[in-house]
Amino acid sequence: MEEAFGYTACRQLSQMFFAVIFFHISEYFLAASIHGRSNVTLQSLLISKHYMTAMACSLLEYSLEITFFPTLKEFWSISNFGLTMVVTGEIIRKMGILTAGQAFTHLIKIYHDDDHKLVKHGIYGFVRHPGYCGFFVWSVGTQVMLLNPICTVAFAVVVWHFFAERISYEEYFLRHFFGAEYEEYAQRVVSGVPFVK
């Protein structure tokens, strides 16, 4: 039992820490390579107080459950499915960043630049917001991977709500910038976040 307890915690937490570190470092370096180092700040690491609180709650839930209910953490098929979600979410998000190139920023553009073009090719032909879709899948996947039932639901609800509001706000400007072209695109292509039109 103690041997399995050590292996389980070591494997699941190692996967989690690697996923988090890779996500944030790759976000920063992609932003720096696309927009130039002088145009990128530490905000491109995408770490906020809310995010840190969520991750602390995740680790607290994991610690309590593995201590008091260790068998809860032994459902490897579910944990591996969560790992698959993490990898899939990462791929979707990074494909969105690489496809959009200069058009992808971590801040919503509220002013239209002359060189700002609507990206509709590549992954954007399947989802309008692959960055949001990828992060949603990635973040929920981290909790499925850890077999954290409370944080799985909490992350899904909180991240969904955040992106539902953000998409509405961002698309207000996109409709203003691109008019009928964006309307047609939005009618044809899903947002990428469940239940968000």
C-alpha positions in Angstrom: 0.0 0.0 0.0 2.7 2.5 1.0 4.7 1.6 -2.1 1.7 2.2 -4.4 0.9 5.4 -2.4 4.4 6.7 -3.2 4.3 5.7 -6.9 0.8 7.1 -7.4 1.6 10.5 -5.9 5.0 10.7 -7.6 3.7 9.9 -11.0 0.5 12.1 -10.9 2.2 15.1 -9.3 5.2 14.8 -11.6 2.8 14.9 -14.6 1.0 17.8 -13.2 4.1 19.9 -12.5 5.6 19.1 -15.9 2.3 20.1 -17.6 2.1 23.4 -15.7 5.8 24.3 -16.2 5.7 23.4 -19.9 2.5 25.3 -20.5 3.7 28.6 -19.0 7.3 28.5 -20.4 6.1 27.6 -23.9 3.5 30.4 -23.8 6.2 32.9 -22.9 8.7 31.7 -25.5 6.1 31.5 -28.3 5.0 35.1 -27.5 8.6 36.3 -27.5 9.4 34.5 -30.8 6.3 35.9 -32.5 6.1 39.4 -31.1 9.8 39.9 -30.2 11.3 39.9 -26.7 11.0 43.6 -26.3 7.2 43.4 -26.7 6.7 40.6 -24.2 6.4 40.9 -20.4 6.2 38.4 -17.6 2.4 38.7 -18.0 2.9 36.4 -21.0 3.5 33.6 -18.5 -0.2 33.8 -17.8 0.1 33.5 -14.0 -2.4 35.5 -11.9 -3.6 35.5 -8.3 -6.8 33.6 -9.3 -4.7 31.0 -11.2 -2.4 30.5 -8.2 -5.4 30.1 -5.9 -6.9 27.5 -8.2 -3.7 25.5 -8.3 -3.3 25.7 -4.6 -6.8 24.4 -4.1 -6.0 21.6 -6.6 -2.9 20.5 -4.6 -4.8 20.8 -1.3 -7.6 18.5 -2.6 -5.0 16.1 -4.0 -3.1 16.0 -0.7 -6.2 15.4 1.4 -7.6 12.7 -0.9 -4.4 10.8 -1.3 -3.9 10.9 2.5 -7.4 9.9 3.5 -8.8 8.1 0.4 -5.8 6.8 -1.4 -7.8 4.3 -3.5 -9.6 7.2 -5.1 -6.3 8.0 -6.9 -5.8 4.5 -8.3 -8.2 4.8 -11.3 -5.4 4.8 -13.9 -7.6 4.7 -17.0 -9.3 8.0 -15.8 -6.0 9.5 -14.9 -4.5 8.6 -18.2 -7.6 10.1 -20.0 -6.8 13.3 -18.1 -3.2 13.2 -19.3 -4.6 12.8 -22.9 -6.8 15.9 -22.3 -3.7 17.9 -21.1 -1.7 16.9 -24.2 -4.7 17.5 -26.5 -5.5 20.9 -25.0 -1.8 21.9 -25.3 -1.7 21.0 -29.0 -5.0 22.8 -29.8 -3.8 26.0 -28.0 -0.3 26.0 -29.5 -1.7 25.3 -33.0 -3.9 28.3 -32.6 -1.0 30.5 -31.5 1.2 29.3 -34.4 -1.5 29.6 -37.0 -2.5 33.1 -35.9 1.1 34.3 -35.5 1.2 38.1 -35.0 -2.7 38.2 -34.8 -2.5 36.1 -31.5 -2.0 38.2 -28.3 -2.8 37.5 -24.7 -4.7 40.8 -24.5 -7.9 41.4 -26.4 -7.5 44.0 -29.1 -9.9 46.8 -28.7 -8.5 48.9 -31.6 -8.3 47.7 -35.2 -4.8 47.8 -36.7 -4.4 48.2 -40.4 -2.5 44.9 -40.6 -5.0 43.0 -38.4 -6.5 40.2 -40.6 -9.2 37.7 -39.6 -7.6 34.3 -39.4 -9.9 31.6 -40.7 -7.5 29.0 -42.0 -5.9 26.0 -40.3 -7.3 25.2 -36.9 -9.4 28.4 -37.1 -11.4 26.6 -39.8 -12.7 24.2 -37.1 -12.9 26.4 -33.9 -13.0 30.2 -33.7 -11.1 30.3 -30.4 -8.5 27.5 -30.3 -6.5 29.2 -27.6 -9.5 29.2 -25.3 -10.6 25.8 -26.3 -7.2 24.4 -25.7 -6.8 26.0 -22.3 -10.3 24.8 -21.2 -9.4 21.2 -22.2 -5.9 21.5 -20.7 -7.1 23.0 -17.3 -9.9 20.5 -16.8 -7.6 17.7 -17.9 -5.0 18.6 -15.2 -7.7 17.8 -12.6 -9.0 14.7 -14.3 -5.3 13.5 -14.4 -5.0 14.1 -10.7 -8.4 12.4 -10.1 -9.6 15.5 -8.2 -13.4 15.3 -8.5 -14.1 18.6 -6.7 -11.5 20.6 -8.6 -12.5 19.0 -11.9 -16.0 20.4 -11.6 -14.8 23.7 -10.1 -12.2 24.2 -12.9 -14.7 23.3 -15.6 -17.3 25.8 -14.2 -14.9 28.7 -13.5 -12.9 28.4 -16.7 -16.1 28.0 -18.8 -17.6 31.1 -17.2 -14.4 33.1 -17.7 -14.3 32.2 -21.4 -18.0 32.6 -22.0 -17.7 36.2 -20.8 -14.3 36.8 -22.6 -15.6 35.4 -25.9 -18.6 37.7 -25.8 -16.4 40.7 -25.1 -13.8 39.8 -27.7 -16.3 39.0 -30.4 -18.0 42.4 -29.9 -14.8 44.0 -31.2 -14.2 41.3 -33.9 -17.7 42.0 -35.2 -16.9 45.7 -35.2 -13.6 45.2 -36.9 -14.7 42.7 -39.6 -18.4 43.2 -39.9 -20.3 40.7 -42.2 -17.1 38.7 -42.7 -16.9 37.8 -39.0 -20.7 37.2 -38.8 -20.5 34.6 -41.5 -17.5 33.0 -39.9 -19.1 32.9 -36.5 -22.2 31.3 -38.0 -20.2 28.6 -39.7 -17.5 27.8 -37.1 -18.1 26.8 -33.4 -16.4 28.8 -30.6 -14.5 25.8 -29.3 -15.8 26.2 -25.7 -18.8 24.0 -25.0 -22.2 25.7 -25.0 -20.8 29.1 -26.1 -22.1 30.2 -29.4 
